[in-house]
Amino acid sequence: PASSGMKGDHLVGKYYVEFDKHYKAQSKELMAQGQSEEEAKKHAPIMLQAQEMLRKWEAKDPEVYALWETMNGWVYEGFDVTYKALGVDFDKVYYESQTYLLGKSLVEEGLRKGVFYRRDDNSVWIDLTGDGLDEKLLLRGDGTSVYMTQDLGTAYRRFEDNRLDDMIYVVGNEQNYHFQVLKLVLKKLGYAEWSDHITHLSYGMVELPEGKMKSREGTVVDMVQTAREMSAELGKLDGCTEEEAEAVSTMVGLGALKYFILKVDPKKTMLFDPRESIDFNGNTGPFIQYTHARICSVLRKAAEAGIDFSAVPEGVAYLPEEIALVKSLTEYPAVVKSAGDNFAPSIIGAYVYELAKSFNGYYHDHSILREEDAAVRTMRLQLAQQVARVIRRGMALLGIDVPERM
């Protein structure tokens, strides 16, 4: 990373892409020679080399292990930069490299109990056909672990280390079968007391207009750059310093990305269009962010004009639109509870968007600062202030910052 000028995870990702290209080319060449697709994928020289490196890694071969530690370090450093930008942090991190041995011990336990069986090639399996599933590999013939081995160890360790009521895995719906098997295997091993409390929040896959987003093929998106370009096109950065433009672009880009994904029901597959996500007029993060900035601008102007709107307005007749906004504000706690109960951030997204849209319609039709009746003006400023507060809190629950200026 130091000599290439690339983030560590991007540098390693570049070689991940290269590996996949070579792997496909070699598989294609073997298929042309008459091998089936399955055989070709198994016998591709680069895959055989990777498998040999995995065996050496599990055997703690000094050279391979040192290389792995170096590259892992680069990746985690890159991840940390991204997580910080996204506002993501972790209380505890479990590494597969630290749980696969525990997983292997659970497999040995399963063999002793007769839950698993060993095939002639020395691989270990479980037969779940009686449960309406399939036979599942748990250890390869050469003794190396698979994802299921690691997940068994990780699940065991998490419930052992923490007094968990529930364990929610937020993982793509391509892994539905995997988690069915994980829960069933743990149950058969005798851990039903806590394995029944594993929930797979089956997340719909996110696709780009040109197809699936695949790290191994290098199809990824730079949202901050896209936000910068579109904000500049729309004049949203006019009068901003370079530092302000960068801050707004980052906030809008990340807000657009998070909101566009979180506004959709988690279980649905969705199409992510980077440019559509930054539309300042649709059901987007930037539209809500702009609404918040607009309200902040009104409140700032009121303060600059010396308008005190802290007192409780008396004798004010509320318009139907104002009553609707007040009612909407009172619904916020119930919306948050519903989102939590249903594992659905999209419920909060829909609520905040409707609140922002309603306020925009109200603001378009009714004057706030120019209202001549002081009591009405105070009420409207207070109403705007509360709308901004709820927008800010709702978006914060989605991990999205809202600007005060835009």
Secondary structure, 3 states (H helix, E strand, C coil): CCCCCCCHHHHHHHHHHHHHHHHHHHHHHHHHCCCCHHHHHHHCHHHHHHHHHHHHHHCCCHHHHHHHHHHHHHHHHHHHHHHHHHCCCCCCCCCHHHHHHHHHHHHHHHHHHCCCEECCCCCEEEECHHHCCCEEEEECCCCCECHHHHHHHHHHHHHHHCCCCCEEEEEEHHHHHHHHHHHHHHHHCCCHHHHCCEEEEEECCEEECCEECCHHHCCCCCHHHHHHHHHHHCCCCCCCCHHHHHHHHHHHHHHHHHHHHHCCCCCCCEECCHHHHCCCCCCCHHHHHHHHHHHHHHHHHHHHCCCCCCCCCCCCCCCHHHHHHHHHHHCHHHHHHHHHHCCCCHHHHHHHHHHHHHHHHHHHHCCCCCCCCHHHHHHHHHHHHHHHHHHHHHHHHCCCCCCCCC
